[in-house]
Amino acid sequence: MIDATEERRRLYRMTLAFAGKAGKRFNAIKECLPEGARNDLLWASGSQAEVIKYCGESDPDILLLDIDLCGDQTIDLLHQIRLFLDCPILLLTTSLQQQRSLVFRGLGSGAFDALELPDPVGEVGLSAMLQKMHRIARVTIRERRHLDALQKIQRVQGSRDTMIAIGTSTGGPSAVVELLSALPKEFAAAIVVILHIDVQFSQSMADWMNAVTPMPLRLACEGNQPKVGEILLAGTNEHLTMTAKGTLHYTTDPVDNPYRPSADVFFHSLVQHWKGEAVGVLLTGMGHDGADGLLAMRNHGWITIAQDEQSSTIYGMPKAAAQMNAAKQIMPLDSIGPELICLIDGDEGKVHAPSASVQGGNRAK
């Protein structure tokens, strides 16, 4: 665990706003912020009316929104905030178990991510909040990525038949956005994202992701054929699969799979039916979905990547992949996008395995 003191040093300088009830909880959050961010705290308010007013008068880099401010009216407040702000909104909840529905609805209504921050706020919770803000800052402030390390890796050429298949769950929305934001608009591969999200939130999630990523992103529809330069997001509670015709199909089978849509189901269907090359990517998430399918992709001769523990919100799905030796490469989230750029070169027509220095489940340091 990275302590809050270290995170204060790492956090980008940014402007912040806080919507939540005043008191010990707010004071703890404020005092935890790094010096630069504390100096750039634009406003803090415990009044819904004031929050809307301030949103119309300021443009913070991140808005912290405590669900306890307005409870069941949080979604309405989110919609009003979105009329004025397009910055990432981090939802804070005192209990994910008790406020799970509100959190999920918030994520489907434009919130960037959510974090359980128990009351009273402890050092562990504050450290987790700062780590979350640090990852959000890398996306929104868009500092230039340093790609010097990529020169040590053998370039992998791709073609218009190359597929990037991404599976994720808890913490996935912000992780996917960070990864996709590192890719150029002319990225020479088709991308399909399998995210565990209820159908009622999928369209809002796709709209938000499309607005903040360079490549066009939309929900995958029945019969779609993945295309180079386009991102498709699984959009129903059914499993998304690849057919022998190279088109996408939704199915209820397997009915006993609790993960919906399932990364395992999609990865296995690619192995069975995809005619081109593919790269499998497994990001943060609870459970073990995607690990078995990622292993099938690796055994099929395709490149597979898993997010490392330190950068994962929940080290469940990628951990399962690591334990099964399903991931040829394990790396931090902010390295995966540049890695894909290195692997995919649209001027050639083949995909080759990475050099020996990055094989065997870990990237060489």
WORA-V40703 format. One record per pair of residues at least 4 apart in sequence whose C-alpha atoms are under 6 Angstrom apart, sorted by the first residue. I is the first residue (numbers start at 1). J is the second residue. Records with the same first field share a line. If there is no record, write none. Layout:
# WORA-V40703
I=J  J
This chain:
# WORA-V40703
3=127
4=127
8=34
11=134
13=36  37
14=37  61
15=40  41  60  61
16=41  42  60  61  62  63
17=41  42  43  44  63
18=44  63  64
19=44  45  46  65
20=46  66  69
21=46  69
22=26
33=38
55=84
56=84
61=87
62=87  88  89
63=89
64=89  90
65=91  92
66=91  92
67=71  93
70=74
75=106
81=85
88=112
89=111  112
90=112  113  114
91=114
92=114  115  116
93=116  117
94=116  117  118  119
95=99
96=100  116
102=106
106=111
107=111
108=201  204  205
109=204
117=125
133=137
137=141
138=142
139=178
154=354  355
155=342  343
156=343  344  351  352
157=344  345  348  350  351
158=162  344  345  346  349  350  351
159=346  349
160=189  228
161=276
162=189  276  277  278
163=189  190  191  278
164=191  278  279
165=191  192  280
166=193  281  282
167=194  263  282
168=172  195  283  284  285
169=195  196  285
170=285  286
171=313
172=176
177=181
179=337
181=213
182=337
185=214  215
186=229
187=229
188=228  346
189=228  229
190=226  227  228  229  230
191=231
192=231  232  233
193=233
194=234  263
196=260  261
199=235  236  237
202=235
206=210  218
210=216  217
216=230
217=231  232
218=232
219=232  233  235
220=232  233  234
222=248  249
223=247  248  249
224=247  248
225=247
237=260  261
238=250  251  252  261
239=250  251  261  262
240=249  250  266
241=248  249  266  269
242=247  248  269  270
243=247  273
244=273
263=267  290
264=289  290  293
267=293
268=293
269=273
270=274
278=302
279=302  303  304
280=304
281=304  305  306
282=306  318
283=307
284=312  313  314  315
285=314  316  317
286=314  316  317
287=316  317
288=317  320
289=317
290=294
291=320  321
294=326
295=326
297=302
298=302  304
304=327  328
305=327  328  329  330
306=318  327  330
307=318  330  331  332  333
308=330  331  332
309=315
311=332  333
315=319
321=326  327
322=327
327=361
328=359  360  361
329=361  362  363
330=361  362
340=344
357=364
358=363  364
